[in-house]
Amino acid sequence: MAEIAKSWGEDVAKLIDKLAGKGSDLELNFKNLTLEVAGFQAKLNGAIVLNILYVSEKK
């Protein structure tokens, strides 16, 4: 499960990088998302909206 979360996080980071400087919004919706931390579980429903406004540095 940790490997899936890491891969998903890396994919989102790449997407955010591609949207940099374009003033885009990225909306992540989830339903029945189960998080487990230290043996405790929580089910979440909702959305996260990221306003991507930063400009990536030129290389």
Buried (B, 14 or more C-beta within 10 A) or exposed (E): EEEEEEEEEEEEEEEBEEBBEEEBEEEEEEEEEEEEEEEEEEEEEEEEEBEBEEEEEEE
